[in-house]
Amino acid sequence: MQQEKHMQRSTKALIHDEISYAPEFLLKLIANRGYRAGFAKDATEIITMLSNDQYDVVLTNGKYKALSLDHHTWLQSSSVFIIGITDSHNHTQDLNADIYLSRPFLSSKLWRALETQLQLRKE
């Protein structure tokens, strides 16, 4: 249990959401649970931040038309766990996520997604 709490504190999430209030809400939600987080304004900033710092998880609802094919390939081949947030049950994002959450979602679903990521890191 102590090791799991340490992993939560060391897990770093990158948040990108095109809905104006959502990044702050997600940051507070995640920080209250002991995770560290950063914000990305757009797809290009996601790549820049992932290149310059180590993130374990990306929570995003963004469309990725601004990314080149090389960026898509790099992001999908990285060890970053991607949680896609959709506004419906239709997962038609430009980027394949490891897990999708459909808005509105319960915080318990977010925790399960993050716990899945923690379990994968242990393996």
ZIZI-V295825 format. One record per helix or strand. SS is the DSSP state (H for helix, E for strand). FROM is the first residue (numbers start at 0). TO is the last residue. If there is no record, write none. Layout:
ss:SS from:FROM to:TO
ss:SS from:FROM to:TO
This chain:
ss:H from:1 to:9
ss:E from:11 to:15
ss:H from:21 to:31
ss:E from:35 to:38
ss:H from:42 to:51
ss:E from:56 to:59
ss:H from:68 to:76
ss:E from:80 to:85
ss:E from:98 to:101
ss:H from:106 to:121
